[in-house]
Amino acid sequence: MFKNYFRLLRSEFFGYERKDFQKDILAGMTVAAVALPLAIAFGVSSGVDASAGLITAIIAGAVIGGLSGGFYQISGPTGAMAAILMSIAATQGIQGVLLATFLAGIFLLLAGILKLGTLTSFIPAPVITGFTSGIAIIIALGQVDNLFGSTSHGENVLEKLMSYHESGFSVNPPALIMGLLVMLTMIFYPKKWAQKLPSSLFVIILATIVMIAFQVPVATVGEIPRTLISEHRLLLGDFSFTAFQKVLVSAISIALLGMVESLLCGASAGRMVNKPLDSNQELIAQGVGNLILPFFGGIPATAAIARTSVAIKSGAKTRLAGVIHAVILFLSMLAFGPIMSQIPMPALAGVLIITAWRMNEWATIKELVAKKYWASLLLFFVTMVSTVVFDLSIAIVIGIISGCIFFVAKSAAITISLETIDWQRMNLPSTSKLDDWTVVYISGPLFFMSAEKLKAVLEQLKAKEGVIFSMRGVPSIDLTALALFDEFQEQAEASGQQVVYTSMQPEVEKYMDHLWKQTRMTQHQTVAHALSELHQQYGLEKRL
């Protein structure tokens, strides 16, 4: 493990020069500008506070970035993580979130040591797309209170929305106007400006200036301590075994999300720079980082594609870019903490709603619709709804199970066509003795889900004088299909019907071999040769 890490460092810093360091500094500054408003927003939306988001971005940027499996990975708080932390904070409190983060760090570290970095490849793409869209919906709906200045209660987004029916829904006009202006500004923000000043940072600065200048009657972020050690940090001595049991499922959800989001981010970023991510090293880095974060008061961190792509586009050369971004965030917290405390909550809500909209993989969704991939679309919607209604771990399980069901159902589709023998096409003279022979072309796997269709065809063939099964397109066969052939063969022998099995794949031939040993079935061959031999049996001249 250590040898692999140092190998990555040697390869990364080989030939490192002053100009490379300058590029890392520039990239780190750019990423910090993007990360600052998002860290505050995700910290607040997670149910903890703004300082937790900043602490997470700083510690994760330095620790996880320094240990990462790819120099381009920038870790910190994310919208997806904030969405699931919301319900954990509501039920278990801040200390429950911190304890779950600690346990998730252990799970991620073990996953890296056990080299489980390839597990995400078993998750179907529509499941990931659906999960991302579900998280986006949760983030957007979670900002209703901050955007409208209303008040709700409940343990999750759905319960909070339902609470409006009981307690009523109030609107604070200044909050709504500010939030809408922030969203419109981000939507129409010029791309040329975004290269120098991210739209999210611009609108937060502008909204904060308006807040300080005019004392707009809206909620603000509140005090941001200028320290890396929060008063709401994890103290393991205060917990009992029961407390660990209560957050175990939540910790598994956090670990799953951390694994999926970090490795998918690394896979995408690795293609951008043509340097693949070391997935197991990345899991170790995520594990170590999330183990440490709770003791500072931070929330769970994962690699984030938004910050990672900014680092790459800004010319980052090594993992120092991530460390520099963390240092700049720390200095910003020390220098501008009192000003950050005046950031209006409606402005953060607007930033998060636009961020949620942009989280969706719109290109992929449009492609699924345009190309009418109905099974993938159904899987996408099932996962998306499950993510909103349940939580991450359940949604992923439902998505994977649904994907397996869809795959099996699709695999069960077989084609069986019946044709009379065309003697002219086979270059064989026609004969009335073979008029009642049928060739059966089968394509697809023969197993229990396709057994009914096979059984129906075999019923049609009982009255034929002879049958040729062409099985070149059958890749596999199970005991259910074998039993059907066995029964058909017994009836054929009893009635004097001739049966020929041709062109079988090696795997299918192996499983059919026991039928040959038990019956007088003709050995498999090509269709042409089988027909040729039949003509010889009837004393006809073979033309092939």
C-alpha positions in Angstrom: 0.0 0.0 0.0 2.7 2.5 0.9 4.9 1.4 -2.0 2.1 2.0 -4.4 1.5 5.5 -2.9 5.1 6.5 -3.2 5.2 5.2 -6.7 2.4 7.5 -7.6 4.2 10.5 -6.0 7.5 9.7 -7.9 5.6 9.5 -11.2 3.6 12.7 -10.5 6.5 14.9 -9.4 9.1 13.6 -11.9 10.6 16.6 -13.6 8.5 19.0 -11.5 9.6 22.6 -12.1 8.9 26.2 -11.0 6.4 26.8 -13.9 4.5 23.7 -12.8 4.3 25.0 -9.2 3.0 28.3 -10.6 0.3 26.4 -12.4 -0.6 24.5 -9.3 -1.0 27.8 -7.4 -3.2 29.3 -10.0 -5.4 26.2 -10.2 -5.6 26.1 -6.4 -6.8 29.7 -6.2 -9.4 29.1 -8.9 -10.7 25.9 -7.2 -10.9 27.8 -3.9 -13.1 30.5 -5.5 -15.5 27.8 -6.7 -15.3 25.8 -3.5 -15.9 28.6 -1.0 -19.6 29.3 -1.6 -20.4 25.7 -2.2 -18.7 24.6 1.1 -20.8 27.1 3.1 -23.9 26.1 1.2 -23.5 22.4 1.6 -22.5 22.8 5.3 -25.8 24.7 6.0 -28.0 22.4 3.8 -26.6 19.3 5.6 -28.3 20.3 8.8 -25.1 21.2 10.6 -23.7 24.7 9.9 -21.6 26.8 7.6 -18.4 26.3 9.6 -18.7 22.5 9.2 -18.7 22.9 5.5 -15.6 25.1 5.5 -13.7 22.8 7.9 -14.6 19.8 5.7 -13.4 21.5 2.5 -10.1 22.6 4.2 -9.3 19.2 5.9 -10.5 17.1 2.9 -8.6 19.3 0.4 -5.3 18.9 2.3 -5.6 15.3 3.7 -7.6 13.5 1.0 -6.1 15.5 -1.8 -2.6 14.7 -0.5 -3.3 10.9 -0.3 -5.5 10.7 -3.4 -5.3 8.1 -6.1 -5.2 10.8 -8.8 -3.5 14.2 -8.6 -6.6 15.9 -10.1 -9.1 14.8 -7.4 -10.4 17.6 -5.2 -12.5 16.5 -2.3 -14.9 18.3 0.0 -18.5 18.5 1.0 -20.9 17.8 -1.8 -24.6 18.3 -2.6 -25.2 14.5 -2.7 -23.8 14.0 0.7 -25.6 17.0 2.2 -28.9 15.5 0.9 -28.5 12.3 3.0 -27.0 14.1 6.0 -30.2 16.2 6.3 -32.2 13.3 7.5 -29.4 11.9 9.7 -29.0 15.3 11.4 -32.8 15.5 12.0 -33.0 12.1 13.7 -29.6 11.6 15.3 -28.4 15.2 15.8 -25.0 16.7 14.9 -23.1 14.1 17.0 -24.9 11.3 15.2 -23.6 12.8 11.9 -20.1 13.0 13.2 -20.2 9.4 14.5 -21.6 8.1 11.2 -18.8 9.9 9.4 -16.2 8.2 11.5 -17.7 4.8 10.9 -18.0 5.5 7.2 -14.3 6.4 7.2 -13.5 3.0 8.6 -15.6 1.2 6.0 -13.9 3.2 3.2 -10.4 2.5 4.5 -11.2 -1.2 4.7 -12.6 -1.1 1.2 -9.3 0.4 -0.1 -7.1 -2.1 1.8 -9.2 -5.0 0.5 -9.0 -3.6 -3.0 -12.7 -3.2 -3.6 -12.3 -0.2 -5.9 -13.8 -2.0 -8.8 -17.2 -2.6 -7.1 -18.8 0.5 -8.7 -18.4 -1.1 -12.1 -21.3 -3.4 -11.0 -23.7 -0.5 -10.7 -25.6 0.0 -14.0 -25.2 3.5 -15.6 -29.0 4.3 -15.5 -28.9 3.6 -11.7 -26.2 6.2 -11.2 -28.0 8.7 -13.4 -31.2 8.1 -11.5 -29.5 8.4 -8.2 -27.9 11.7 -9.2 -31.2 13.1 -10.3 -32.9 11.9 -7.1 -30.2 13.7 -5.0 -30.7 16.9 -7.1 -34.4 16.8 -6.3 -33.7 16.4 -2.6 -31.3 19.3 -2.6 -33.7 21.6 -4.5 -36.7 20.7 -2.3 -34.6 21.1 0.8 -34.1 24.8 0.0 -37.8 25.6 0.0 -37.7 27.1 3.5 -34.6 29.2 2.8 -35.9 30.4 -0.6 -39.4 31.4 0.6 -38.5 32.3 4.2 -41.0 29.7 5.4 -40.8 27.2 8.3 -41.3 23.4 8.1 -40.6 20.4 10.3 -39.8 16.7 9.6 -37.0 14.3 9.4 -36.7 14.3 5.6 -37.7 16.4 2.6 -41.1 14.7 2.0 -42.1 15.1 5.7 -41.2 18.8 5.6 -43.3 19.3 2.5 -46.2 17.5 4.1 -45.9 19.7 7.2 -46.9 22.7 5.2 -50.4 21.2 5.0 -50.6 21.2 8.8 -48.8 24.4 9.8 -49.4 26.5 6.7 -47.0 28.0 4.1 -45.8 31.5 4.6 -43.7 33.6 2.2 -41.1 36.3 3.0 -41.1 38.5 -0.1 -37.6 39.9 0.4 -36.2 36.3 0.7 -38.0 35.1 -2.4 -37.0 38.1 -4.5 -33.3 37.8 -3.4 -33.3 34.0 -4.1 -34.9 34.4 -7.6 -32.5 37.2 -8.5 -29.6 35.0 -7.5 -30.9 32.1 -9.7 -31.5 34.4 -12.7 -28.0 35.9 -12.3 -26.4 32.5 -12.3 -28.4 31.4 -15.3 -27.5 34.4 -17.4 -24.0 34.9 -16.0 -21.5 35.3 -19.0 -19.2 32.4 -19.5 -16.3 34.7 -20.2 -16.7 36.1 -16.7 -17.0 32.7 -15.1 -13.4 31.9 -16.2 -12.1 34.6 -13.8 -14.9 34.8 -11.2 -17.3 31.8 -10.7 -21.0 32.8 -10.8 -21.7 31.2 -7.4 -19.0 33.3 -5.7 -20.1 36.5 -7.6 -23.8 36.2 -6.5 -22.8 35.4 -2.9 -20.5 38.4 -2.7 -23.2 40.7 -4.3 -25.9 39.4 -2.0 -23.8 39.8 1.1 -23.0 43.4 0.1 -26.7 44.1 -0.3 -27.4 42.4 3.0 -24.8 44.5 4.9 -25.7 47.7 3.2 -29.5 47.6 3.4 -30.1 45.1 6.3 -32.6 43.1 4.3 -34.9 41.2 6.7 -33.8 37.6 5.8 -32.0 34.9 7.7 -28.2 34.8 7.5 -25.6 32.0 7.8 -24.6 33.1 11.3 -21.3 33.1 13.2 -18.4 31.4 11.5 -15.6 30.5 14.0 -12.2 31.3 12.8 -10.7 28.0 13.9 -10.3 24.5 12.4 -11.5 22.8 15.6 -15.2 23.3 16.0 -17.0 23.1 19.4 -19.2 20.5 17.8 -16.5 17.9 17.2 -16.6 14.2 17.8 -15.7 12.9 21.3 -15.7 9.1 21.2 -15.8 8.8 24.9 -19.3 10.2 25.0 -20.8 7.4 22.9 -22.1 4.0 23.9 -22.4 0.8 21.9 -26.1 1.6 21.3 -25.1 4.9 19.7 -22.9 3.1 17.2 -25.8 0.7 16.4 -28.2 3.6 15.7 -25.9 5.2 13.1 -24.6 2.0 11.5 -27.0 2.0 8.5 -26.4 5.7 8.0 -22.6 5.1 8.0 -23.0 2.4 5.4 -25.0 4.9 3.2 -22.3 7.5 3.6 -19.6 5.0 2.8 -21.5 3.8 -0.3 -22.0 7.4 -1.5 -18.4 8.3 -0.8 -17.2 5.3 -2.8 -19.6 5.8 -5.8 -19.1 9.6 -6.0 -15.3 9.6 -5.6 -14.6 6.7 -8.0 -17.0 8.0 -10.7 -15.5 11.5 -10.4 -12.0 9.9 -10.7 -13.1 7.9 -13.7 -14.4 10.9 -15.5 -11.5 13.1 -14.6 -9.0 10.4 -15.5 -10.3 10.4 -19.0 -9.9 14.2 -19.2 -6.2 14.0 -18.5 -5.6 10.5 -19.9 -4.3 9.3 -16.5 -6.4 6.6 -14.8 -7.3 6.9 -11.2 -5.8 4.4 -8.7 -9.2 3.5 -7.3 -8.0 1.5 -4.2 -5.6 4.3 -3.2 -8.5 6.8 -3.6 -10.6 4.7 -1.2 -7.8 4.7 1.3 -7.5 8.5 1.0 -11.3 8.9 1.4 -11.2 6.6 4.4 -8.4 8.4 6.2 -9.9 11.8 5.5 -13.4 10.8 6.8 -11.8 9.2 9.9 -10.1 12.5 10.7 -12.9 15.0 9.8 -15.3 14.3 12.7 -12.6 15.1 15.3 -12.4 18.7 13.8 -16.2 19.0 13.5 -16.3 18.3 9.7 -19.0 16.4 7.8 -18.4 13.6 5.3 -16.3 14.5 2.2 -16.1 12.9 -1.3 -14.3 13.9 -4.5 -16.4 16.4 -6.4 -16.5 16.5 -10.2 -17.3 20.3 -10.2 -14.1 21.2 -8.3 -12.1 18.5 -9.9 -12.9 19.6 -13.5 -12.1 23.2 -12.5 -8.7 22.1 -11.3 -8.0 20.3 -14.5 -9.2 23.1 -16.7 -7.1 25.6 -14.6 -3.9 23.6 -15.5 -3.3 21.7 -12.2 -0.1 19.6 -12.5 0.0 17.8 -9.2 -2.0 17.2 -6.0 -0.4 20.4 -4.6 -3.3 22.2 -6.3 -5.8 20.6 -3.9 -3.6 21.4 -0.9 -3.2 25.0 -2.0 -6.9 25.3 -2.4 -7.3 24.1 1.2 -4.8 26.7 2.4 -6.6 29.5 0.6 -9.9 28.4 2.1 -8.4 28.4 5.6 -6.9 31.9 5.1 -10.3 33.1 3.8 -12.0 31.8 6.9 -9.6 33.6 9.1 -9.7 36.9 7.2 -13.4 37.0 6.2 -15.2 35.0 8.8 -17.3 38.0 10.1 -18.3 39.0 6.6 -19.2 35.3 5.7 -21.5 35.3 8.7 -23.7 37.9 6.9 -24.3 35.7 3.8 -28.1 35.6 3.3 -29.7 32.2 3.3 -31.9 32.9 0.3 -28.8 33.6 -1.7 -27.4 30.2 -0.7 -30.7 28.6 -1.5 -30.6 30.0 -5.0 -27.0 28.8 -5.5 -28.0 25.3 -4.3 -31.1 25.1 -6.5 -29.1 26.0 -9.7 -26.3 23.6 -8.6 -29.0 20.9 -8.2 -30.3 21.6 -11.7 -26.8 21.3 -13.2 -26.1 18.1 -11.3 -28.5 16.2 -13.5 -26.8 14.3 -16.4 -29.1 16.0 -19.0 -27.1 14.7 -22.0 -27.5 11.1 -20.8 -31.2 11.6 -20.0 -31.9 13.1 -23.5 -30.0 10.3 -25.2 -32.1 7.7 -23.3 -35.3 9.4 -24.4 -34.2 10.1 -28.0 -33.0 6.6 -28.6 -36.0 5.1 -26.8 -34.1 3.0 -24.4 -37.3 2.2 -22.4 -35.7 -0.4 -20.0 -32.9 2.1 -19.1 -35.4 4.9 -18.7 -37.6 2.8 -16.4 -34.5 1.9 -14.3 -33.6 5.6 -14.2 -37.0 6.6 -12.9 -37.2 3.7 -10.4 -33.8 4.7 -8.9 -34.6 8.4 -8.9 -38.0 7.9 -7.1 -36.4 5.4 -4.6 -33.6 8.0 -3.8 -36.2 10.6 -3.0 -38.6 8.3 -1.0 -36.0 6.2 0.8 -32.3 6.8 1.2 -29.1 6.1 -0.8 -28.3 2.6 0.3 -31.9 1.4 -0.3 -32.1 3.3 -3.6 -28.9 1.6 -4.9 -30.0 -1.8 -3.8 -33.4 -1.3 -5.5 -31.6 0.0 -8.6 -29.2 -2.9 -8.9 -32.0 -5.5 -8.3 -34.2 -3.8 -10.9 -31.3 -3.7 -13.3 -30.7 -7.5 -12.8 -34.4 -8.1 -13.3 -34.5 -6.1 -16.5 -31.4 -7.8 -17.8 -32.8 -11.3 -17.1 -36.1 -10.4 -18.7 -34.3 -9.1 -21.8 -32.1 -12.2 -21.9 -35.2 -14.4 -21.8 -36.2 -13.1 -25.3 -35.5 -15.8 -27.8 -36.5 -16.2 -31.4 -37.7 -19.5 -32.8 -38.6 -19.7 -36.5 -39.9 -22.8 -38.4 -39.1 -23.4 -42.0 -39.8 -26.2 -44.5 -36.8 -27.5 -46.3 -35.9 -25.7 -49.5 -34.3 -28.5 -51.6 -33.2 -26.2 -54.4 -31.4 -23.9 -52.0 -29.6 -26.9 -50.5 -28.7 -28.2 -54.0 -30.6 -31.5 -53.2 -33.3 -33.1 -55.3 -36.8 -32.8 -53.7 -38.5 -36.0 -52.5 -42.0 -36.7 -51.2 -40.4 -38.9 -48.5 -39.1 -35.7 -46.7 -42.1 -33.4 -47.3 -43.1 -33.4 -43.7 -39.7 -32.3 -42.3 -39.2 -28.9 -40.5 -36.1 -27.0 -39.7 -36.2 -25.1 -36.4 -33.9 -22.1 -36.0 -33.4 -21.1 -32.4 -31.5 -17.9 -31.3 -31.1 -16.9 -27.6 -30.4 -18.6 -24.3 -32.6 -21.5 -23.4 -33.4 -21.4 -19.7 -36.4 -21.3 -17.4 -37.7 -17.9 -18.5 -37.8 -18.9 -22.1 -39.1 -22.4 -21.4 -42.8 -21.6 -22.1 -42.0 -20.4 -25.6 -39.9 -23.4 -26.3 -42.5 -25.8 -25.0 -45.2 -24.2 -27.2 -43.0 -24.8 -30.3 -42.2 -28.4 -29.4 -45.9 -29.1 -29.1 -46.4 -27.9 -32.7 -43.6 -30.3 -33.9 -45.0 -33.6 -32.5 -47.0 -34.4 -35.6 -44.0 -33.9 -38.0 -42.2 -36.8 -39.6 -38.8 -35.3 -38.8 -37.4 -32.2 -37.1 -34.0 -30.5 -37.4 -33.0 -28.1 -34.6 -30.4 -25.6 -35.8 -28.9 -24.3 -32.5 -26.0 -22.2 -33.6 -27.6 -19.1 -32.0 -28.0 -20.8 -28.6 -25.2 -19.7 -26.2 -26.4 -21.5 -23.1 -29.0 -24.0 -21.9 -30.3 -24.9 -18.4 -31.9 -28.0 -16.9 -35.4 -26.8 -17.6 -34.8 -26.6 -21.3 -32.9 -29.9 -21.2 -35.9 -31.5 -19.6 -38.2 -30.3 -22.4 -35.8 -31.7 -25.1 -35.6 -35.0 -23.1 -39.4 -35.3 -23.0 -39.7 -34.4 -26.7 -37.0 -37.0 -27.6 -38.8 -39.7 -25.7 -42.1 -39.0 -27.5 -40.2 -38.8 -30.8 -38.7 -42.3 -30.3 -42.1 -43.7 -29.3 -43.7 -42.4 -32.5 -40.8 -43.1 -34.9 -40.2 -39.4 -35.4 -36.6 -38.6 -36.5 -34.8 -35.7 -34.8 -31.5 -34.0 -35.7 -29.7 -31.4 -33.6 -27.2 -29.3 -35.5 -24.5 -26.6 -35.1 -24.4 -26.6 -31.3 -22.0 -24.4 -29.3 -19.5 -26.3 -27.2 -21.2 -25.4 -23.9 -24.6 -26.5 -25.2 -23.2 -29.7 -26.6 -21.7 -30.6 -23.3 -25.0 -30.3 -21.5 -26.9 -32.1 -24.3 -24.4 -35.0 -24.3 -26.3 -36.9 -21.7 -29.4 -37.0 -24.0 -27.3 -38.6 -26.7 -26.2 -41.3 -24.3 -29.8 -42.0 -23.2 -31.5 -41.9 -26.6 -30.9 -42.7 -30.3 -30.7 -39.0 -31.1 -28.6 -38.1 -34.2 -25.3 -36.5 -33.4 -25.1 -32.8 -34.1 -23.8 -31.5 -37.4 -24.4 -28.7 -39.9 -27.9 -28.4 -41.4 -26.6 -29.0 -44.9 -24.8 -32.2 -43.8 -27.8 -33.4 -41.8 -30.1 -33.0 -44.9 -27.5 -34.7 -47.1 -27.3 -37.7 -44.8 -31.1 -37.9 -44.7 -31.1 -38.1 -48.5 -28.6 -40.9 -48.4 -30.9 -42.7 -46.0 -33.6 -42.6 -48.6 -31.2 -43.7 -51.4 -30.9 -40.2 -53.0 -27.8 -38.9 -54.6 -25.8 -36.4 -52.4 -25.0 -33.2 -54.3 -22.9 -31.5 -51.7 
